[in-house]
Amino acid sequence: MASATVTKKLREEATCPICLDLMSEPVTINCGHNYCRRCIVDLIESQTSYTSSRGTFHCPQCRKPFKSDHLRPNKQLGNIIETIKETDNERLCEKHGEQLHLFCEDDGQLICWRCERSPQHRGHVTALAEDACQGYKEQLKGAVRRLNIILFKYMQLKQDTTQKISSWEEKIKHEKERIHSEFTNLHTFLHQEEELHMCRLEKERVQKLSSLQGNVAHLDNRVQELRNHIQELDKKCQDSPQNLLQDIKDTLSRNSAINLEKPEDVSLKVHTVCNVSALYFSVRKVLKCYQDNVTLDPVTAHQDLCLYHNPTTVTSFGSLSTFETPRQFSAFPCILGHEHFTSGRHYFEVDVRKGTKWSVGVCLENVPWDIDIERQPQSGFWVIRMAKDKGNLVLTYPPITHPLMDQPQIVGITLDCDAGIISFYNATTGSHIYTFPKASFSHALRPYFEVHPFSSLSLIYSNE
């Protein structure tokens, strides 16, 4: 019994995990597991048809990688297998002591010739063990191949799911950064609005306080004059009849001319009003308080751009004109606004719905006109560019791709010259797009518009 147990354990170790039969030409892979040479080669060929990897495969048992050219023959295991086969050939029926040469299909067990003739197996379908083995071996091999394919597909699904997890985490990370950026800009914007309204309120306080203090000073003067006059009259009443009656008519006349003179009324109504809650729901309305009605400067227009006598719309159809001016851009298709910004806060809007590829923003008035340079802050440009077929690009250094939830139809540009802040908004939704790092400006800034072929941009005027 102990010998049978040892033989069983040896047979299990010598059985190929793929074909489930004693190994033929056993080979060892990197992880130490053993397989039939033919079985592992078939597995490599099947995995090659399902994966794009070259030369690297995974062990069916432990999934560790191995190279197809690292198959090492295991001669010691081969010798053990030969010994097991010899032992198998000598296996005898426990009941009759005969060799087990037959296989009963009905009962699925090895039997000897005497078992076949016994009442237990009479009428059953039997076959030589070697013949039955080949058929079942092919079925088992087919089942192993099918399961390996399913296993590989499960591994692929796991890999795809892992990639989705990574993609999802990255997406949430970007969304958190976007929300944080928008709230940071909103906080900055609200802080600036608070300072502005506080400054206006303080100015109104000083102006009205000055008027009220002036009224107090005027009243003090009138009170002192009246006291002097009353004192004069009291003294005259105490004087002799001759002195009392001296110029009495003039004295009474002057007294009757004295009336109450009220100072100019100063209203205590506060004219500096700020509805703080409204700022949260109407960013565009607040921004429009600083809107400039920007117009295009045709003198700066590239020769491919056309204004059609309209100072607010520019179109590019390519090589429309040979007209040249000394201040005309020649290196890239752009045009500047007439306005020069040197201080204060400014805001303007651009309709980009008919633009397939465009750039908008501001630039220094002294940027090169005839040299093709990178439009970035280091060169004097603070602009964003969008190509509808390639996504959105924020021009910084180096350029970074900036995906947007919604493609803007109207872009709002805010400029605070004193604070050195340039921001871009989706004016339709009021959402923040991008704010450049704080900068200082060596020259005046001008609105900048770059229009590529078959696109057009329009400036939007304030109705106020």
C-alpha positions as CSV (number, residue, x, y, z in Angstrom):
1,M,0.0,0.0,0.0
2,A,2.8,2.3,0.9
3,S,4.5,1.5,-2.4
4,A,1.3,2.4,-4.3
5,T,1.2,5.7,-2.5
6,V,4.8,6.5,-3.4
7,T,4.2,5.5,-7.0
8,K,1.0,7.7,-7.1
9,K,3.0,10.7,-5.8
10,L,5.8,10.2,-8.3
11,R,3.2,9.9,-11.1
12,E,1.6,13.2,-10.0
13,E,5.0,15.0,-10.1
14,A,5.7,13.5,-13.5
15,T,2.3,14.4,-15.0
16,C,2.2,17.4,-17.4
17,P,-0.1,20.1,-16.1
18,I,-1.2,20.9,-19.7
19,C,-2.0,17.4,-21.2
20,L,-2.4,15.7,-17.8
21,D,-0.4,12.7,-19.0
22,L,3.1,11.6,-18.1
23,M,5.5,14.1,-19.6
24,S,7.1,13.4,-22.9
25,E,10.5,15.0,-23.4
26,P,10.1,17.0,-20.2
27,V,11.5,20.5,-20.2
28,T,11.9,23.1,-17.3
29,I,11.2,26.8,-17.6
30,N,12.6,29.8,-15.6
31,C,10.2,29.4,-12.6
32,G,11.1,25.7,-12.2
33,H,7.9,24.1,-13.4
34,N,8.1,21.2,-15.9
35,Y,6.0,20.4,-19.0
36,C,6.1,18.2,-22.1
37,R,8.1,20.0,-24.8
38,R,5.3,19.6,-27.3
39,C,2.7,21.0,-24.8
40,I,4.7,24.1,-23.8
41,V,5.5,24.8,-27.5
42,D,1.8,24.6,-28.4
43,L,1.0,26.9,-25.5
44,I,3.6,29.4,-26.7
45,E,2.1,29.3,-30.2
46,S,-1.4,29.8,-29.0
47,Q,-0.4,32.8,-26.8
48,T,1.5,34.3,-29.7
49,S,-1.8,34.5,-31.6
50,Y,-3.6,36.4,-28.8
51,T,-0.9,38.8,-27.6
52,S,1.4,41.4,-29.2
53,S,4.3,40.5,-26.8
54,R,7.3,39.0,-28.5
55,G,9.4,36.2,-26.8
56,T,7.8,36.6,-23.3
57,F,5.1,34.2,-22.0
58,H,3.5,33.2,-18.7
59,C,3.8,29.9,-16.8
60,P,0.3,28.2,-16.8
61,Q,0.7,27.4,-13.1
62,C,2.3,30.4,-11.4
63,R,2.0,33.1,-14.2
64,K,5.6,34.1,-13.9
65,P,7.1,35.2,-17.2
66,F,9.6,33.1,-19.2
67,K,11.3,33.4,-22.5
68,S,10.6,30.9,-25.3
69,D,14.2,30.3,-25.8
70,H,14.8,29.3,-22.2
71,L,13.4,25.7,-22.3
72,R,15.8,23.4,-20.6
73,P,15.6,19.5,-21.0
74,N,15.1,17.8,-17.6
75,K,16.9,14.4,-18.1
76,Q,16.5,13.3,-14.5
77,L,12.7,13.7,-14.7
78,G,12.7,11.9,-18.0
79,N,14.4,8.9,-16.3
80,I,11.9,8.9,-13.5
81,I,9.1,8.9,-16.1
82,E,10.6,5.9,-17.9
83,T,10.7,4.1,-14.6
84,I,7.0,4.9,-13.9
85,K,6.1,3.7,-17.4
86,E,7.8,0.4,-16.7
87,T,5.9,0.1,-13.4
88,D,2.7,0.9,-15.2
89,N,3.3,-1.9,-17.6
90,E,3.5,-4.3,-14.6
91,R,0.3,-3.1,-13.0
92,L,-2.0,-6.0,-12.1
93,C,-5.6,-6.4,-11.3
94,E,-6.0,-6.5,-7.6
95,K,-8.8,-9.0,-7.9
96,H,-7.5,-11.4,-10.5
97,G,-3.7,-10.6,-10.6
98,E,-3.8,-10.1,-14.4
99,Q,-2.4,-7.2,-16.3
100,L,-4.9,-4.3,-16.8
101,H,-4.9,-4.2,-20.6
102,L,-8.5,-3.2,-21.0
103,F,-10.6,-0.1,-20.3
104,C,-14.4,-0.2,-19.6
105,E,-16.1,2.7,-21.2
106,D,-19.3,2.2,-19.2
107,D,-17.6,2.3,-15.8
108,G,-14.6,4.4,-16.8
109,Q,-12.0,2.1,-15.2
110,L,-9.1,-0.2,-16.2
111,I,-9.9,-3.9,-16.1
112,C,-8.2,-7.2,-16.9
113,W,-9.5,-9.9,-19.4
114,R,-11.1,-11.8,-16.6
115,C,-12.9,-8.7,-15.3
116,E,-14.3,-8.2,-18.8
117,R,-15.9,-11.7,-18.6
118,S,-17.3,-11.2,-15.1
119,P,-21.0,-10.4,-14.6
120,Q,-20.0,-6.9,-13.4
121,H,-18.7,-5.9,-16.9
122,R,-20.7,-8.3,-19.1
123,G,-22.2,-6.4,-22.0
124,H,-20.1,-3.2,-21.4
125,V,-18.1,-1.5,-24.1
126,T,-14.4,-2.2,-23.6
127,A,-11.3,-1.3,-25.5
128,L,-7.6,-1.8,-25.2
129,A,-6.1,0.6,-22.8
130,E,-3.6,2.0,-25.3
131,D,-6.4,2.7,-27.8
132,A,-8.8,4.3,-25.3
133,C,-6.0,6.3,-23.9
134,Q,-5.2,8.1,-27.2
135,G,-8.8,9.2,-27.6
136,Y,-9.1,10.6,-24.1
137,K,-5.7,12.1,-24.3
138,E,-6.8,14.2,-27.3
139,Q,-10.0,15.3,-25.5
140,L,-7.9,16.3,-22.5
141,K,-5.5,18.2,-24.6
142,G,-8.3,20.0,-26.3
143,A,-9.9,20.8,-23.0
144,V,-6.6,22.2,-21.7
145,R,-6.1,24.3,-24.8
146,R,-9.6,25.7,-24.5
147,L,-9.1,26.5,-20.8
148,N,-5.7,28.1,-21.4
149,I,-7.4,30.4,-24.0
150,I,-10.1,31.3,-21.5
151,L,-7.4,31.8,-18.8
152,F,-5.5,34.1,-21.1
153,K,-8.6,36.0,-21.9
154,Y,-9.3,36.4,-18.2
155,M,-5.8,37.7,-17.8
156,Q,-6.4,40.2,-20.6
157,L,-9.7,41.3,-19.0
158,K,-7.9,41.8,-15.7
159,Q,-5.2,43.8,-17.4
160,D,-7.9,45.9,-19.2
161,T,-9.8,46.5,-15.9
162,T,-6.5,47.5,-14.2
163,Q,-5.9,50.0,-16.9
164,K,-9.4,51.3,-16.5
165,I,-8.8,51.7,-12.8
166,S,-5.6,53.7,-13.6
167,S,-7.4,55.8,-16.2
168,W,-10.3,56.5,-13.8
169,E,-8.0,57.6,-11.0
170,E,-6.2,59.9,-13.5
171,K,-9.5,61.3,-14.7
172,I,-10.6,62.0,-11.1
173,K,-7.2,63.5,-10.4
174,H,-7.5,65.9,-13.3
175,E,-11.1,66.8,-12.4
176,K,-10.0,67.6,-8.8
177,E,-7.2,69.8,-10.1
178,R,-9.7,71.6,-12.4
179,I,-12.2,72.2,-9.6
180,H,-9.4,73.3,-7.2
181,S,-8.1,75.7,-9.9
182,E,-11.5,77.1,-10.6
183,F,-12.2,77.7,-6.9
184,T,-8.8,79.2,-6.4
185,N,-9.4,81.6,-9.2
186,L,-12.9,82.3,-7.9
187,H,-11.4,83.0,-4.4
188,T,-8.9,85.4,-6.1
189,F,-11.6,87.0,-8.1
190,L,-13.8,87.5,-5.1
191,H,-10.9,88.8,-3.0
192,Q,-10.1,91.4,-5.7
193,E,-13.8,92.3,-5.9
194,E,-13.9,92.7,-2.1
195,E,-10.9,95.0,-2.1
196,L,-12.3,97.0,-5.0
197,H,-15.7,97.5,-3.2
198,M,-14.0,98.3,0.1
199,C,-11.9,100.9,-1.6
200,R,-14.9,102.5,-3.3
201,L,-16.8,102.4,0.0
202,E,-13.9,104.1,1.9
203,K,-13.7,106.8,-0.8
204,E,-17.5,107.4,-0.4
205,R,-17.1,107.5,3.4
206,V,-14.3,110.1,3.2
207,Q,-16.2,112.3,0.7
208,K,-19.5,112.4,2.7
209,L,-17.6,112.7,6.0
210,S,-15.8,115.7,4.6
211,S,-19.1,117.3,3.6
212,L,-20.6,116.6,7.0
213,Q,-17.6,117.9,8.8
214,G,-17.8,121.1,6.7
215,N,-21.4,121.5,7.7
216,V,-20.4,121.1,11.4
217,A,-17.7,123.8,11.0
218,H,-20.2,126.1,9.3
219,L,-22.7,125.6,12.1
220,D,-20.0,126.3,14.7
221,N,-19.4,129.7,13.0
222,R,-23.1,130.6,12.9
223,V,-23.5,129.6,16.5
224,Q,-20.6,131.8,17.5
225,E,-21.9,134.7,15.4
226,L,-25.4,134.4,17.1
227,R,-23.8,134.2,20.6
228,N,-21.9,137.4,19.9
229,H,-25.0,139.1,18.6
230,I,-27.1,138.0,21.6
231,Q,-24.4,139.2,23.9
232,E,-24.4,142.6,22.1
233,L,-28.2,142.9,22.5
234,D,-28.1,141.9,26.2
235,K,-25.4,144.6,26.8
236,K,-27.5,147.2,25.0
237,C,-30.6,146.4,27.1
238,Q,-28.5,147.0,30.2
239,D,-27.2,150.4,28.9
240,S,-28.6,153.9,29.6
241,P,-31.7,155.1,27.6
242,Q,-29.5,157.4,25.6
243,N,-27.2,154.5,24.5
244,L,-30.0,152.0,24.1
245,L,-31.8,154.3,21.7
246,Q,-28.7,155.1,19.8
247,D,-29.1,153.5,16.3
248,I,-31.9,151.3,17.7
249,K,-33.6,151.1,14.3
250,D,-30.5,149.7,12.6
251,T,-29.9,147.3,15.5
252,L,-33.5,145.9,15.2
253,S,-33.2,145.8,11.4
254,R,-30.1,143.7,11.6
255,N,-31.7,141.4,14.2
256,S,-34.8,140.8,12.0
257,A,-32.5,139.8,9.1
258,I,-31.0,137.0,11.1
259,N,-32.7,133.7,10.2
260,L,-31.9,130.0,10.5
261,E,-29.7,128.8,7.7
262,K,-29.6,125.0,7.4
263,P,-26.5,123.6,5.8
264,E,-26.8,121.5,2.6
265,D,-28.4,118.2,3.4
266,V,-26.0,115.2,3.0
267,S,-27.8,111.9,2.3
268,L,-26.6,109.0,4.4
269,K,-27.6,106.5,1.7
270,V,-24.7,104.2,0.8
271,H,-24.3,104.3,-3.0
272,T,-21.5,101.7,-3.1
273,V,-23.6,98.5,-3.1
274,C,-22.2,94.9,-3.6
275,N,-24.5,91.9,-3.8
276,V,-22.0,89.3,-2.7
277,S,-24.3,86.3,-3.3
278,A,-24.9,87.4,-6.9
279,L,-21.2,87.1,-7.6
280,Y,-21.5,83.3,-7.2
281,F,-24.2,83.1,-9.9
282,S,-23.1,85.7,-12.5
283,V,-19.4,85.7,-13.0
284,R,-19.8,87.0,-16.5
285,K,-22.0,89.9,-15.3
286,V,-19.3,90.9,-12.9
287,L,-16.6,90.6,-15.5
288,K,-18.6,92.8,-17.9
289,C,-18.2,95.6,-15.4
290,Y,-14.7,96.0,-16.7
291,Q,-15.5,95.3,-20.4
292,D,-13.7,97.3,-23.1
293,N,-15.2,97.6,-26.5
294,V,-12.1,96.4,-28.3
295,T,-11.7,97.1,-32.0
296,L,-9.3,95.5,-34.5
297,D,-6.3,97.4,-35.9
298,P,-6.2,96.8,-39.7
299,V,-2.7,98.3,-39.9
300,T,-1.3,95.2,-38.0
301,A,-3.3,92.6,-39.9
302,H,-1.4,89.8,-41.7
303,Q,-2.0,89.9,-45.5
304,D,-4.1,86.7,-45.4
305,L,-6.7,88.3,-43.0
306,C,-9.7,90.4,-44.1
307,L,-11.9,92.8,-42.0
308,Y,-14.4,93.6,-44.7
309,H,-14.7,97.2,-43.3
310,N,-15.9,95.7,-40.0
311,P,-13.6,96.6,-37.1
312,T,-14.9,93.7,-34.9
313,T,-14.7,90.7,-37.2
314,V,-11.6,89.1,-38.9
315,T,-11.6,86.3,-41.4
316,S,-8.9,84.2,-43.0
317,F,-9.3,82.7,-46.4
318,G,-5.5,82.7,-47.3
319,S,-3.6,85.1,-49.5
320,L,-6.3,87.7,-50.0
321,S,-4.2,90.8,-50.2
322,T,-0.7,92.1,-51.2
323,F,-1.2,95.3,-49.3
324,E,1.6,95.8,-46.8
325,T,2.2,98.3,-43.9
326,P,5.3,98.9,-41.7
327,R,3.5,97.4,-38.6
328,Q,2.0,94.4,-40.4
329,F,2.5,90.9,-39.0
330,S,4.1,88.7,-41.7
331,A,5.4,85.6,-39.8
332,F,2.0,84.3,-38.6
333,P,-1.7,85.1,-39.4
334,C,-2.6,87.5,-36.6
335,I,-4.0,91.0,-35.9
336,L,-3.9,93.2,-32.8
337,G,-6.6,95.4,-31.2
338,H,-6.4,99.2,-31.2
339,E,-6.4,99.4,-27.4
340,H,-3.2,99.7,-25.3
341,F,-3.5,98.6,-21.7
342,T,-1.0,99.9,-19.2
343,S,-3.0,99.9,-15.9
344,G,-6.3,98.9,-14.3
345,R,-8.5,96.0,-15.0
346,H,-9.9,95.1,-18.4
347,Y,-12.1,92.5,-20.0
348,F,-13.1,91.7,-23.6
349,E,-14.9,88.8,-25.3
350,V,-14.3,86.9,-28.5
351,D,-16.8,84.8,-30.4
352,V,-14.9,81.7,-31.6
353,R,-17.8,79.6,-32.9
354,K,-16.6,80.0,-36.6
355,G,-13.0,79.3,-35.7
356,T,-11.5,75.9,-36.6
357,K,-8.1,76.9,-35.4
358,W,-7.4,80.2,-33.4
359,S,-5.4,81.9,-30.7
360,V,-6.6,84.7,-28.5
361,G,-5.2,86.7,-25.6
362,V,-2.8,89.7,-25.2
363,C,0.8,90.5,-26.1
364,L,3.3,93.2,-25.5
365,E,3.1,96.0,-28.0
366,N,6.8,95.6,-29.0
367,V,6.7,91.9,-29.9
368,P,8.5,91.1,-33.3
369,W,6.3,91.5,-36.3
370,D,8.3,89.7,-38.9
371,I,9.9,86.8,-37.0
372,D,8.2,83.5,-36.4
373,I,8.6,82.9,-32.6
374,E,6.9,80.8,-30.0
375,R,3.8,82.6,-28.7
376,Q,4.6,82.2,-25.0
377,P,5.0,84.5,-22.0
378,Q,8.8,84.5,-22.3
379,S,8.4,86.1,-25.8
380,G,5.7,88.6,-24.7
381,F,2.6,86.5,-25.5
382,W,-0.2,85.4,-23.1
383,V,-2.6,83.5,-25.4
384,I,-4.5,80.2,-25.6
385,R,-4.8,78.3,-28.8
386,M,-7.4,75.8,-29.9
387,A,-7.7,73.5,-32.9
388,K,-11.1,71.7,-32.9
389,D,-9.6,68.5,-34.3
390,K,-6.7,68.3,-31.9
391,G,-8.1,69.6,-28.5
392,N,-7.0,72.6,-26.5
393,L,-3.5,73.9,-26.0
394,V,-2.6,76.4,-23.3
395,L,0.5,78.3,-24.5
396,T,3.0,78.3,-21.6
397,Y,6.6,77.2,-21.6
398,P,6.8,74.3,-22.4
399,P,3.3,74.1,-24.1
400,I,0.8,72.0,-22.1
401,T,-2.4,70.4,-23.3
402,H,-5.4,71.6,-21.4
403,P,-8.6,69.5,-22.0
404,L,-11.9,71.2,-21.5
405,M,-15.3,69.8,-20.5
406,D,-17.0,72.0,-23.0
407,Q,-15.6,73.6,-26.1
408,P,-16.0,77.4,-25.6
409,Q,-18.2,79.4,-28.0
410,I,-17.3,82.7,-26.5
411,V,-13.9,83.3,-24.8
412,G,-13.6,86.0,-22.1
413,I,-10.2,87.5,-21.4
414,T,-9.5,89.4,-18.2
415,L,-6.4,91.5,-17.6
416,D,-5.3,93.1,-14.3
417,C,-2.3,95.1,-15.3
418,D,-1.5,96.1,-11.7
419,A,-1.7,92.6,-10.3
420,G,0.0,91.0,-13.4
421,I,-2.8,88.4,-13.8
422,I,-4.3,87.2,-17.2
423,S,-7.2,84.8,-17.1
424,F,-9.4,83.1,-19.6
425,Y,-13.1,82.1,-19.1
426,N,-15.8,80.2,-21.0
427,A,-18.1,83.3,-21.2
428,T,-21.1,81.1,-22.1
429,T,-21.0,79.0,-18.9
430,G,-19.0,81.4,-16.7
431,S,-16.4,78.6,-16.0
432,H,-12.7,79.3,-15.7
433,I,-10.4,78.0,-18.4
434,Y,-6.9,79.0,-17.4
435,T,-4.9,81.7,-15.6
436,F,-1.3,82.3,-16.5
437,P,1.3,82.6,-13.7
438,K,1.6,86.1,-12.2
439,A,3.8,88.4,-14.5
440,S,5.1,91.9,-14.7
441,F,4.7,93.8,-18.0
442,S,7.6,95.9,-19.4
443,H,5.4,97.5,-22.1
444,A,1.8,98.2,-22.8
445,L,-0.4,95.2,-23.7
446,R,-2.6,94.9,-26.7
447,P,-5.4,92.4,-27.6
448,Y,-4.0,89.6,-29.8
449,F,-6.0,87.4,-32.3
450,E,-4.5,84.7,-34.5
451,V,-6.8,83.3,-37.2
452,H,-5.9,80.3,-39.4
453,P,-7.4,79.5,-42.9
454,F,-11.2,79.1,-43.2
455,S,-11.8,80.6,-39.7
456,S,-13.1,83.8,-38.3
457,L,-13.3,85.6,-35.0
458,S,-15.7,88.3,-33.8
459,L,-15.4,90.7,-30.9
460,I,-18.5,91.1,-28.7
461,Y,-19.4,94.6,-27.6
462,S,-20.9,95.5,-24.2
463,N,-24.6,96.6,-24.4
464,E,-24.1,98.9,-21.4
